[in-house]
Amino acid sequence: MDNTIVHPSCAHLAHLVDLFVFKGAPANKDPDRQVQILVNHGYVVGFCPDRRQPLWSAYRVAGTKRDIDFDRPHLYYADKRLDQDVRLSSATFGRKDGIGYHVGHMTPNHVINRQFGRLAQMETFLMSNMSPQRGTLNTGVWLRLEDKIRNIEDTSGKDHIWAIAGPIFGPEPDSITRVDGISVPIPEAYFCITVDPFRYPWDRQSNVDVACFRIPQDADRATPLEHFLRDLEEIEEETNLEFFRGWDHSIGESVGAEGVDSPWLRHRLLRQI
């Protein structure tokens, strides 16, 4: 089963989903929480109305011959494509139990800014792309991972890097109440899956390297990124999402938490960490 729909406002853009999500949008196996796909300039979001945040957000990373860098916007924006009863206003998340929560991008603004320009960058500030993320994570390990992905160099004979990121919730997640009175569940961790196709045809299972990260909210900012490598099956079990379903069988054997030695060294991201 797949409890996913393309949001009606994006029905005419459904053909663009596969341009930003490797092997297509992940299947949502949760029968109780629908995912609504929102197509933006440069990235795609799988928004969950029940959680009031994305369950996944996906993008590609390609090199540019000219480095474009627009100033970071100062505002967040309500995504008015969503029904008013599920969309978040531009209010930030604030604090809970003495911990500050940032408005955490799932698709980062800087990588979209560089590739697709000002409008696309501003769309990453839609609240449908945001999750309540501890400030120490948002400015620490998570930012370090985003920067590593952004700075991957194009290599002759290789395709672009693909990334998909989102929250991981515990069985009974705590919530944070914003200044507008709306409560939003707090994830216990975040995942990021990167795909590095190294040989043509790029979408064949044997021709890609995949690295999966699971980073908890309380991650120490000094922890090496390889510490957070996990198996794909673990991410799928915790998120109720099935990734890369275009393949005929599980890719679990080609995705693991062995570290950065041996076959992992081929993945361009893992060579940087």
Contacts in CASP RR format, 6 or more apart in sequence:
PFRMAT RR
TARGET T0000
AUTHOR 0000-0000-0000
METHOD contacts of the structure
MODEL  1
MDNTIVHPSCAHLAHLVDLFVFKGAPANKDPDRQVQILVNHGYVVGFCPD
RRQPLWSAYRVAGTKRDIDFDRPHLYYADKRLDQDVRLSSATFGRKDGIG
YHVGHMTPNHVINRQFGRLAQMETFLMSNMSPQRGTLNTGVWLRLEDKIR
NIEDTSGKDHIWAIAGPIFGPEPDSITRVDGISVPIPEAYFCITVDPFRY
PWDRQSNVDVACFRIPQDADRATPLEHFLRDLEEIEEETNLEFFRGWDHS
IGESVGAEGVDSPWLRHRLLRQI
1 27 0 8 1.000
1 29 0 8 1.000
1 31 0 8 1.000
2 27 0 8 1.000
2 28 0 8 1.000
2 29 0 8 1.000
3 28 0 8 1.000
3 29 0 8 1.000
3 30 0 8 1.000
3 31 0 8 1.000
3 33 0 8 1.000
3 34 0 8 1.000
3 35 0 8 1.000
4 25 0 8 1.000
4 27 0 8 1.000
4 28 0 8 1.000
4 34 0 8 1.000
4 35 0 8 1.000
4 36 0 8 1.000
4 37 0 8 1.000
4 46 0 8 1.000
5 34 0 8 1.000
5 35 0 8 1.000
5 36 0 8 1.000
5 37 0 8 1.000
6 14 0 8 1.000
6 17 0 8 1.000
6 36 0 8 1.000
6 37 0 8 1.000
6 39 0 8 1.000
7 36 0 8 1.000
7 37 0 8 1.000
7 38 0 8 1.000
7 47 0 8 1.000
7 81 0 8 1.000
7 82 0 8 1.000
9 38 0 8 1.000
9 81 0 8 1.000
10 37 0 8 1.000
10 38 0 8 1.000
10 39 0 8 1.000
10 81 0 8 1.000
13 39 0 8 1.000
14 37 0 8 1.000
14 39 0 8 1.000
16 39 0 8 1.000
16 44 0 8 1.000
17 24 0 8 1.000
17 25 0 8 1.000
17 37 0 8 1.000
17 39 0 8 1.000
17 44 0 8 1.000
18 24 0 8 1.000
19 60 0 8 1.000
20 42 0 8 1.000
20 43 0 8 1.000
20 44 0 8 1.000
20 58 0 8 1.000
20 59 0 8 1.000
20 60 0 8 1.000
21 44 0 8 1.000
21 58 0 8 1.000
21 162 0 8 1.000
21 164 0 8 1.000
22 58 0 8 1.000
22 162 0 8 1.000
22 164 0 8 1.000
22 195 0 8 1.000
22 203 0 8 1.000
22 244 0 8 1.000
23 203 0 8 1.000
23 243 0 8 1.000
23 244 0 8 1.000
23 245 0 8 1.000
23 246 0 8 1.000
23 247 0 8 1.000
24 245 0 8 1.000
24 246 0 8 1.000
25 37 0 8 1.000
25 44 0 8 1.000
25 46 0 8 1.000
25 56 0 8 1.000
25 58 0 8 1.000
26 56 0 8 1.000
26 164 0 8 1.000
26 241 0 8 1.000
26 242 0 8 1.000
26 243 0 8 1.000
26 244 0 8 1.000
26 245 0 8 1.000
27 241 0 8 1.000
27 242 0 8 1.000
27 245 0 8 1.000
28 34 0 8 1.000
28 35 0 8 1.000
28 55 0 8 1.000
28 240 0 8 1.000
28 241 0 8 1.000
29 240 0 8 1.000
29 241 0 8 1.000
29 242 0 8 1.000
30 240 0 8 1.000
32 50 0 8 1.000
33 48 0 8 1.000
33 50 0 8 1.000
33 51 0 8 1.000
33 55 0 8 1.000
33 240 0 8 1.000
34 48 0 8 1.000
34 49 0 8 1.000
34 50 0 8 1.000
35 46 0 8 1.000
35 47 0 8 1.000
35 48 0 8 1.000
35 55 0 8 1.000
35 56 0 8 1.000
36 46 0 8 1.000
36 47 0 8 1.000
36 48 0 8 1.000
36 49 0 8 1.000
36 82 0 8 1.000
37 44 0 8 1.000
37 45 0 8 1.000
37 46 0 8 1.000
37 47 0 8 1.000
38 44 0 8 1.000
38 45 0 8 1.000
38 46 0 8 1.000
38 47 0 8 1.000
38 79 0 8 1.000
38 81 0 8 1.000
38 82 0 8 1.000
38 128 0 8 1.000
40 120 0 8 1.000
40 123 0 8 1.000
40 124 0 8 1.000
40 126 0 8 1.000
40 129 0 8 1.000
41 112 0 8 1.000
41 116 0 8 1.000
41 119 0 8 1.000
41 120 0 8 1.000
41 123 0 8 1.000
42 59 0 8 1.000
42 60 0 8 1.000
42 112 0 8 1.000
42 115 0 8 1.000
42 116 0 8 1.000
42 120 0 8 1.000
42 123 0 8 1.000
43 57 0 8 1.000
43 58 0 8 1.000
43 59 0 8 1.000
43 107 0 8 1.000
43 112 0 8 1.000
43 120 0 8 1.000
43 123 0 8 1.000
43 124 0 8 1.000
43 129 0 8 1.000
44 57 0 8 1.000
44 58 0 8 1.000
44 59 0 8 1.000
45 54 0 8 1.000
45 56 0 8 1.000
45 57 0 8 1.000
45 58 0 8 1.000
45 106 0 8 1.000
45 107 0 8 1.000
45 128 0 8 1.000
45 129 0 8 1.000
46 54 0 8 1.000
46 55 0 8 1.000
46 56 0 8 1.000
46 57 0 8 1.000
47 53 0 8 1.000
47 54 0 8 1.000
47 55 0 8 1.000
47 79 0 8 1.000
47 82 0 8 1.000
47 128 0 8 1.000
48 54 0 8 1.000
48 55 0 8 1.000
49 82 0 8 1.000
49 83 0 8 1.000
49 86 0 8 1.000
51 167 0 8 1.000
51 169 0 8 1.000
51 184 0 8 1.000
51 185 0 8 1.000
52 86 0 8 1.000
52 87 0 8 1.000
52 88 0 8 1.000
52 182 0 8 1.000
52 184 0 8 1.000
52 185 0 8 1.000
53 88 0 8 1.000
53 128 0 8 1.000
53 130 0 8 1.000
53 131 0 8 1.000
53 132 0 8 1.000
53 167 0 8 1.000
53 184 0 8 1.000
53 185 0 8 1.000
54 106 0 8 1.000
54 128 0 8 1.000
54 129 0 8 1.000
54 130 0 8 1.000
54 131 0 8 1.000
54 166 0 8 1.000
54 167 0 8 1.000
55 166 0 8 1.000
55 167 0 8 1.000
55 239 0 8 1.000
55 241 0 8 1.000
56 106 0 8 1.000
56 164 0 8 1.000
56 165 0 8 1.000
56 166 0 8 1.000
56 239 0 8 1.000
56 241 0 8 1.000
57 106 0 8 1.000
57 107 0 8 1.000
57 129 0 8 1.000
57 164 0 8 1.000
57 165 0 8 1.000
57 166 0 8 1.000
58 107 0 8 1.000
58 162 0 8 1.000
58 163 0 8 1.000
58 164 0 8 1.000
58 165 0 8 1.000
59 107 0 8 1.000
59 111 0 8 1.000
59 112 0 8 1.000
59 162 0 8 1.000
59 163 0 8 1.000
59 164 0 8 1.000
60 115 0 8 1.000
60 160 0 8 1.000
60 161 0 8 1.000
60 162 0 8 1.000
60 163 0 8 1.000
61 111 0 8 1.000
61 115 0 8 1.000
61 149 0 8 1.000
61 150 0 8 1.000
61 152 0 8 1.000
61 160 0 8 1.000
61 161 0 8 1.000
61 162 0 8 1.000
61 163 0 8 1.000
62 115 0 8 1.000
62 154 0 8 1.000
62 160 0 8 1.000
63 114 0 8 1.000
63 115 0 8 1.000
63 153 0 8 1.000
63 154 0 8 1.000
63 160 0 8 1.000
64 114 0 8 1.000
64 115 0 8 1.000
67 114 0 8 1.000
68 113 0 8 1.000
68 114 0 8 1.000
68 117 0 8 1.000
69 110 0 8 1.000
69 113 0 8 1.000
69 114 0 8 1.000
70 113 0 8 1.000
70 117 0 8 1.000
70 118 0 8 1.000
70 121 0 8 1.000
72 109 0 8 1.000
72 110 0 8 1.000
73 109 0 8 1.000
73 121 0 8 1.000
73 122 0 8 1.000
73 125 0 8 1.000
75 90 0 8 1.000
75 125 0 8 1.000
76 90 0 8 1.000
76 92 0 8 1.000
76 103 0 8 1.000
76 125 0 8 1.000
76 126 0 8 1.000
76 127 0 8 1.000
76 130 0 8 1.000
77 90 0 8 1.000
77 122 0 8 1.000
77 125 0 8 1.000
77 126 0 8 1.000
77 127 0 8 1.000
78 87 0 8 1.000
78 88 0 8 1.000
78 89 0 8 1.000
78 90 0 8 1.000
78 126 0 8 1.000
78 127 0 8 1.000
79 87 0 8 1.000
79 88 0 8 1.000
79 126 0 8 1.000
79 127 0 8 1.000
79 128 0 8 1.000
80 87 0 8 1.000
81 128 0 8 1.000
82 128 0 8 1.000
87 127 0 8 1.000
87 128 0 8 1.000
88 127 0 8 1.000
88 128 0 8 1.000
88 130 0 8 1.000
88 178 0 8 1.000
88 182 0 8 1.000
88 184 0 8 1.000
89 127 0 8 1.000
89 180 0 8 1.000
89 182 0 8 1.000
90 127 0 8 1.000
91 178 0 8 1.000
91 179 0 8 1.000
91 180 0 8 1.000
91 182 0 8 1.000
92 102 0 8 1.000
92 103 0 8 1.000
92 178 0 8 1.000
92 179 0 8 1.000
93 100 0 8 1.000
93 101 0 8 1.000
93 102 0 8 1.000
93 103 0 8 1.000
93 132 0 8 1.000
93 176 0 8 1.000
93 178 0 8 1.000
93 184 0 8 1.000
94 100 0 8 1.000
94 101 0 8 1.000
94 176 0 8 1.000
94 178 0 8 1.000
94 179 0 8 1.000
95 101 0 8 1.000
96 174 0 8 1.000
96 176 0 8 1.000
96 177 0 8 1.000
96 186 0 8 1.000
99 134 0 8 1.000
100 134 0 8 1.000
100 135 0 8 1.000
101 132 0 8 1.000
101 133 0 8 1.000
101 134 0 8 1.000
101 135 0 8 1.000
101 176 0 8 1.000
101 186 0 8 1.000
102 132 0 8 1.000
102 133 0 8 1.000
102 134 0 8 1.000
102 135 0 8 1.000
102 138 0 8 1.000
102 139 0 8 1.000
103 127 0 8 1.000
103 130 0 8 1.000
103 132 0 8 1.000
103 133 0 8 1.000
104 130 0 8 1.000
104 131 0 8 1.000
104 132 0 8 1.000
104 133 0 8 1.000
104 138 0 8 1.000
105 124 0 8 1.000
105 125 0 8 1.000
105 129 0 8 1.000
105 130 0 8 1.000
106 129 0 8 1.000
106 130 0 8 1.000
106 131 0 8 1.000
106 165 0 8 1.000
106 166 0 8 1.000
106 167 0 8 1.000
107 124 0 8 1.000
107 129 0 8 1.000
107 165 0 8 1.000
108 124 0 8 1.000
108 146 0 8 1.000
108 150 0 8 1.000
109 121 0 8 1.000
109 124 0 8 1.000
109 125 0 8 1.000
110 146 0 8 1.000
110 150 0 8 1.000
111 146 0 8 1.000
111 149 0 8 1.000
111 150 0 8 1.000
112 120 0 8 1.000
112 121 0 8 1.000
112 123 0 8 1.000
112 124 0 8 1.000
113 120 0 8 1.000
113 121 0 8 1.000
113 124 0 8 1.000
114 150 0 8 1.000
123 129 0 8 1.000
131 166 0 8 1.000
131 167 0 8 1.000
131 187 0 8 1.000
131 190 0 8 1.000
132 176 0 8 1.000
132 184 0 8 1.000
132 186 0 8 1.000
132 187 0 8 1.000
133 142 0 8 1.000
133 187 0 8 1.000
133 190 0 8 1.000
133 217 0 8 1.000
134 217 0 8 1.000
134 218 0 8 1.000
136 218 0 8 1.000
136 219 0 8 1.000
136 221 0 8 1.000
137 190 0 8 1.000
137 215 0 8 1.000
137 217 0 8 1.000
137 218 0 8 1.000
137 219 0 8 1.000
137 221 0 8 1.000
139 221 0 8 1.000
140 219 0 8 1.000
140 221 0 8 1.000
141 215 0 8 1.000
141 219 0 8 1.000
141 220 0 8 1.000
141 221 0 8 1.000
141 223 0 8 1.000
141 225 0 8 1.000
141 228 0 8 1.000
142 190 0 8 1.000
142 215 0 8 1.000
142 219 0 8 1.000
144 221 0 8 1.000
144 225 0 8 1.000
145 192 0 8 1.000
145 213 0 8 1.000
145 215 0 8 1.000
145 225 0 8 1.000
148 225 0 8 1.000
148 269 0 8 1.000
148 272 0 8 1.000
148 273 0 8 1.000
149 161 0 8 1.000
149 163 0 8 1.000
149 192 0 8 1.000
149 194 0 8 1.000
149 269 0 8 1.000
151 272 0 8 1.000
152 161 0 8 1.000
152 268 0 8 1.000
152 269 0 8 1.000
152 272 0 8 1.000
153 268 0 8 1.000
154 160 0 8 1.000
155 268 0 8 1.000
157 199 0 8 1.000
157 200 0 8 1.000
158 196 0 8 1.000
158 197 0 8 1.000
158 198 0 8 1.000
158 268 0 8 1.000
159 197 0 8 1.000
159 200 0 8 1.000
159 202 0 8 1.000
160 197 0 8 1.000
161 194 0 8 1.000
161 195 0 8 1.000
161 196 0 8 1.000
161 268 0 8 1.000
161 269 0 8 1.000
162 194 0 8 1.000
162 195 0 8 1.000
162 197 0 8 1.000
163 192 0 8 1.000
163 193 0 8 1.000
163 194 0 8 1.000
163 195 0 8 1.000
164 192 0 8 1.000
164 193 0 8 1.000
164 243 0 8 1.000
165 190 0 8 1.000
165 191 0 8 1.000
165 192 0 8 1.000
165 193 0 8 1.000
166 187 0 8 1.000
166 190 0 8 1.000
166 191 0 8 1.000
166 192 0 8 1.000
166 239 0 8 1.000
167 187 0 8 1.000
167 189 0 8 1.000
167 190 0 8 1.000
167 191 0 8 1.000
168 187 0 8 1.000
168 188 0 8 1.000
168 189 0 8 1.000
168 190 0 8 1.000
168 191 0 8 1.000
168 214 0 8 1.000
168 235 0 8 1.000
168 238 0 8 1.000
168 239 0 8 1.000
169 185 0 8 1.000
169 187 0 8 1.000
169 188 0 8 1.000
170 187 0 8 1.000
170 188 0 8 1.000
170 238 0 8 1.000
173 185 0 8 1.000
173 186 0 8 1.000
173 187 0 8 1.000
173 188 0 8 1.000
174 185 0 8 1.000
174 186 0 8 1.000
175 183 0 8 1.000
175 184 0 8 1.000
175 185 0 8 1.000
175 186 0 8 1.000
176 183 0 8 1.000
176 184 0 8 1.000
176 186 0 8 1.000
177 183 0 8 1.000
178 184 0 8 1.000
186 217 0 8 1.000
187 217 0 8 1.000
188 216 0 8 1.000
188 217 0 8 1.000
189 214 0 8 1.000
189 215 0 8 1.000
189 216 0 8 1.000
189 217 0 8 1.000
189 238 0 8 1.000
190 214 0 8 1.000
190 215 0 8 1.000
190 217 0 8 1.000
191 212 0 8 1.000
191 213 0 8 1.000
191 214 0 8 1.000
191 215 0 8 1.000
191 230 0 8 1.000
191 235 0 8 1.000
191 238 0 8 1.000
191 239 0 8 1.000
192 212 0 8 1.000
192 213 0 8 1.000
192 215 0 8 1.000
193 210 0 8 1.000
193 211 0 8 1.000
193 212 0 8 1.000
193 213 0 8 1.000
193 232 0 8 1.000
193 235 0 8 1.000
193 243 0 8 1.000
194 210 0 8 1.000
194 211 0 8 1.000
194 213 0 8 1.000
194 267 0 8 1.000
194 269 0 8 1.000
195 208 0 8 1.000
195 209 0 8 1.000
195 210 0 8 1.000
196 208 0 8 1.000
196 209 0 8 1.000
196 210 0 8 1.000
196 211 0 8 1.000
196 266 0 8 1.000
196 267 0 8 1.000
196 268 0 8 1.000
196 269 0 8 1.000
197 203 0 8 1.000
197 207 0 8 1.000
197 208 0 8 1.000
198 207 0 8 1.000
198 208 0 8 1.000
198 209 0 8 1.000
198 266 0 8 1.000
199 207 0 8 1.000
200 207 0 8 1.000
201 207 0 8 1.000
202 208 0 8 1.000
205 247 0 8 1.000
205 251 0 8 1.000
205 254 0 8 1.000
206 254 0 8 1.000
208 254 0 8 1.000
209 254 0 8 1.000
209 263 0 8 1.000
209 264 0 8 1.000
209 266 0 8 1.000
209 267 0 8 1.000
209 270 0 8 1.000
210 232 0 8 1.000
210 251 0 8 1.000
210 254 0 8 1.000
210 255 0 8 1.000
210 267 0 8 1.000
211 229 0 8 1.000
211 255 0 8 1.000
211 264 0 8 1.000
211 267 0 8 1.000
211 269 0 8 1.000
211 270 0 8 1.000
212 229 0 8 1.000
212 230 0 8 1.000
212 231 0 8 1.000
212 232 0 8 1.000
212 234 0 8 1.000
212 235 0 8 1.000
212 255 0 8 1.000
212 256 0 8 1.000
212 257 0 8 1.000
213 225 0 8 1.000
213 228 0 8 1.000
213 229 0 8 1.000
213 230 0 8 1.000
214 228 0 8 1.000
214 230 0 8 1.000
214 234 0 8 1.000
214 235 0 8 1.000
214 238 0 8 1.000
215 228 0 8 1.000
219 228 0 8 1.000
224 273 0 8 1.000
225 273 0 8 1.000
226 259 0 8 1.000
226 260 0 8 1.000
226 270 0 8 1.000
226 273 0 8 1.000
229 256 0 8 1.000
229 257 0 8 1.000
229 258 0 8 1.000
229 259 0 8 1.000
229 260 0 8 1.000
230 256 0 8 1.000
230 257 0 8 1.000
231 252 0 8 1.000
231 255 0 8 1.000
231 256 0 8 1.000
231 257 0 8 1.000
232 243 0 8 1.000
232 251 0 8 1.000
232 252 0 8 1.000
232 255 0 8 1.000
232 256 0 8 1.000
233 250 0 8 1.000
233 252 0 8 1.000
235 241 0 8 1.000
235 243 0 8 1.000
236 242 0 8 1.000
236 243 0 8 1.000
244 251 0 8 1.000
258 264 0 8 1.000
259 270 0 8 1.000
260 270 0 8 1.000
260 271 0 8 1.000
260 273 0 8 1.000
264 270 0 8 1.000
265 271 0 8 1.000
END
